[in-house]
């Protein structure tokens, strides 16, 4: 079976419930976390930095829209850093 690359293939669940990392190869590039805002559960995506104070907000997404969150996060990463080599076929 051939695995097709997509931004979703770069998503990895963490041991912490409601938290996922997005990678470019082995480099952690973003964190997606379930958060509650005014009683509504959302996905919040931020850039990864070892120092939480340096992380930047990418956006908030509906809780059932993980694909949208990951694709928007990946697009912002590519926009900021240039094309990745992770999606070579």
Backbone bond lengths (Angstrom), bond angles and torsions (degrees), N, CA, C in turn:
res aa  C-N    CA-C-N  psi(-1)  N-CA   C-N-CA  omega(-1)  CA-C   N-CA-C  phi
1 X - - - 1.440 - - 1.530 109.45 -
2 X 1.318 116.38 133.43 1.459 122.23 -179.97 1.517 108.50 -92.31
3 X 1.333 115.77 129.35 1.461 119.79 177.04 1.520 108.24 -90.86
4 X 1.325 116.44 126.41 1.452 121.81 179.53 1.521 108.31 -93.64
5 X 1.333 116.32 131.86 1.452 120.70 179.73 1.528 110.61 -72.30
6 X 1.311 115.97 141.96 1.460 122.86 170.99 1.522 106.83 -155.42
7 X 1.331 117.99 162.19 1.464 117.87 175.29 1.532 112.40 -55.01
8 X 1.342 117.19 -34.63 1.463 120.04 179.37 1.531 112.06 -63.48
9 X 1.336 117.43 -26.96 1.464 119.76 178.68 1.530 111.07 -71.80
10 X 1.330 117.70 -9.96 1.460 122.44 179.61 1.530 111.94 -96.35
11 X 1.336 116.27 0.81 1.465 122.55 -178.00 1.523 109.96 -89.61
12 X 1.328 116.51 134.42 1.462 120.50 178.93 1.527 109.46 -134.97
13 X 1.324 116.34 126.43 1.471 121.96 177.10 1.525 108.65 -69.10
14 X 1.313 117.03 143.11 1.462 121.44 176.06 1.529 109.23 -99.41
15 X 1.324 117.68 168.33 1.461 119.76 176.10 1.540 112.45 -63.95
16 X 1.328 116.70 -23.72 1.466 120.78 179.00 1.527 109.52 -77.00
17 X 1.325 118.50 124.95 1.477 120.22 -179.56 1.537 111.83 -58.18
18 X 1.330 114.78 136.46 1.461 119.91 176.30 1.511 115.34 77.36
19 X 1.341 117.58 17.94 1.470 121.12 -178.76 1.524 109.32 -132.24
20 X 1.340 116.21 132.55 1.460 123.47 178.14 1.518 108.86 -132.19
21 X 1.331 116.00 151.14 1.457 122.13 172.53 1.519 108.68 -109.98
22 X 1.317 115.81 148.71 1.463 121.87 171.72 1.518 106.43 -112.91
23 X 1.324 115.63 134.58 1.457 121.98 -176.06 1.522 111.69 -118.06
24 X 1.328 115.22 153.60 1.460 123.02 163.91 1.524 103.59 -116.28
25 X 1.318 116.03 103.70 1.472 122.81 -167.68 1.516 106.93 57.29
26 X 1.348 118.62 -117.34 1.464 120.02 -179.21 1.528 112.35 -100.28
27 X 1.326 117.46 2.63 1.465 121.88 -178.61 1.529 110.05 -88.66
28 X 1.317 116.41 121.45 1.465 121.30 177.05 1.528 107.92 -73.64
29 X 1.343 116.38 123.41 1.467 119.31 -175.85 1.517 113.80 -113.38
30 X 1.334 118.45 -21.20 1.461 119.87 -177.04 1.517 110.65 -158.88
31 X 1.334 114.10 161.99 1.458 122.34 176.90 1.521 107.57 -125.17
32 X 1.319 115.97 131.38 1.463 121.88 173.84 1.527 106.20 -114.95
33 X 1.320 115.24 129.06 1.471 120.47 -174.42 1.519 109.64 -137.88
34 X 1.329 116.37 142.46 1.460 121.06 172.73 1.531 107.26 -77.63
35 X 1.330 115.90 126.99 1.460 121.77 178.00 1.528 108.77 -130.41
36 X 1.308 116.63 161.03 1.453 120.61 176.25 1.529 108.24 -112.26
37 X 1.328 116.04 126.15 1.459 122.56 179.63 1.520 107.42 -126.69
38 X 1.321 116.22 115.94 1.471 121.86 -179.49 1.536 111.33 51.17
39 X 1.326 116.21 42.89 1.458 120.99 177.19 1.519 115.15 79.71
40 X 1.318 117.53 3.31 1.474 122.11 -179.24 1.528 109.00 -111.71
41 X 1.334 116.68 129.23 1.474 120.37 178.11 1.523 109.49 -83.18
42 X 1.325 115.56 127.08 1.463 122.99 -178.66 1.514 109.85 -131.64
43 X 1.334 115.69 163.47 1.459 122.42 169.30 1.519 107.28 -96.34
44 X 1.323 116.60 128.42 1.470 121.04 176.47 1.516 108.06 -113.00
45 X 1.312 116.50 127.77 1.457 121.63 179.43 1.519 109.32 -111.03
46 X 1.336 116.03 130.85 1.462 122.26 177.10 1.519 108.87 -133.17
47 X 1.333 115.85 154.04 1.457 119.88 173.87 1.519 108.49 -66.28
48 X 1.328 116.63 155.63 1.459 119.39 177.91 1.517 109.76 -92.78
49 X 1.312 115.22 136.52 1.457 123.87 167.83 1.521 105.51 -150.03
50 X 1.319 116.57 143.02 1.470 119.83 179.24 1.529 110.54 -59.04
51 X 1.327 117.18 -29.25 1.462 122.77 177.07 1.527 108.18 -94.20
52 X 1.336 118.18 108.27 1.466 120.26 -177.93 1.530 113.86 -54.13
53 X 1.309 118.41 -29.33 1.464 121.36 -179.83 1.532 112.08 -67.21
54 X 1.322 117.21 -19.86 1.470 120.64 -178.25 1.525 113.03 -95.89
55 X 1.328 117.40 -2.50 1.462 120.50 178.30 1.523 109.50 -71.09
56 X 1.338 115.57 144.87 1.455 120.54 -179.25 1.519 110.23 -116.35
57 X 1.317 115.28 138.38 1.448 121.15 179.06 1.520 110.62 -67.89
58 X 1.324 116.46 131.16 1.464 121.68 172.87 1.517 108.94 -96.80
59 X 1.350 116.72 -44.58 1.450 118.50 177.01 1.506 113.62 168.20
60 X 1.336 114.86 171.74 1.457 123.91 174.64 1.521 107.96 -110.82
61 X 1.325 116.30 142.40 1.463 122.10 -176.00 1.525 108.94 -138.14
62 X 1.331 117.81 154.23 1.468 119.74 175.28 1.533 110.22 -56.19
63 X 1.322 116.06 145.92 1.461 120.80 -176.76 1.522 112.72 -57.53
64 X 1.339 117.76 -30.32 1.464 120.70 -178.28 1.529 112.68 -94.45
65 X 1.344 116.94 18.47 1.465 120.70 -176.70 1.534 111.05 -120.58
66 X 1.335 116.34 49.78 1.470 120.29 -179.31 1.528 111.20 -59.32
67 X 1.332 117.49 -42.73 1.468 119.60 -179.19 1.530 110.21 -58.73
68 X 1.327 117.75 -44.43 1.458 121.52 178.39 1.528 110.54 -61.23
69 X 1.329 117.06 -45.04 1.462 121.16 179.65 1.525 111.00 -59.52
70 X 1.326 116.32 -45.96 1.467 120.63 -177.32 1.534 110.85 -68.94
71 X 1.316 117.87 -42.90 1.461 119.97 -179.50 1.526 111.82 -66.22
72 X 1.332 117.68 -39.18 1.469 120.38 176.46 1.525 110.74 -66.82
73 X 1.315 116.32 -40.79 1.463 120.75 178.46 1.525 110.45 -62.67
74 X 1.327 116.54 -45.36 1.461 120.62 179.55 1.532 110.55 -62.65
75 X 1.321 116.99 -42.33 1.471 120.76 178.93 1.518 111.25 -60.59
76 X 1.320 116.93 -42.03 1.469 120.55 178.45 1.529 110.61 -65.52
77 X 1.318 116.95 -39.07 1.465 121.01 177.75 1.525 110.69 -61.81
78 X 1.327 116.70 -48.19 1.471 120.51 -179.98 1.529 110.54 -64.24
79 X 1.326 117.06 -39.70 1.461 120.77 178.28 1.528 110.94 -60.73
80 X 1.329 117.03 -39.03 1.460 121.91 -177.19 1.526 113.72 -80.73
81 X 1.334 117.29 -30.26 1.467 119.82 -171.69 1.517 114.63 -117.47
82 X 1.316 117.47 -11.46 1.460 120.60 -174.69 1.514 109.49 94.77
83 X 1.334 116.43 172.49 1.468 120.58 -176.59 1.528 112.69 -58.45
84 X 1.310 115.25 140.71 1.448 122.18 177.29 1.524 109.42 -85.50
85 X 1.315 115.68 161.30 1.463 120.00 173.09 1.526 110.54 -97.60
86 X 1.336 118.13 -2.12 1.464 121.14 -177.40 1.520 112.58 -66.76
87 X 1.325 117.16 -26.73 1.461 119.13 -173.51 1.522 113.31 -96.47
88 X 1.308 117.70 19.88 1.468 119.67 175.60 1.507 109.46 -70.25
89 X 1.320 115.81 137.02 1.463 119.92 -178.26 1.516 110.77 -103.00
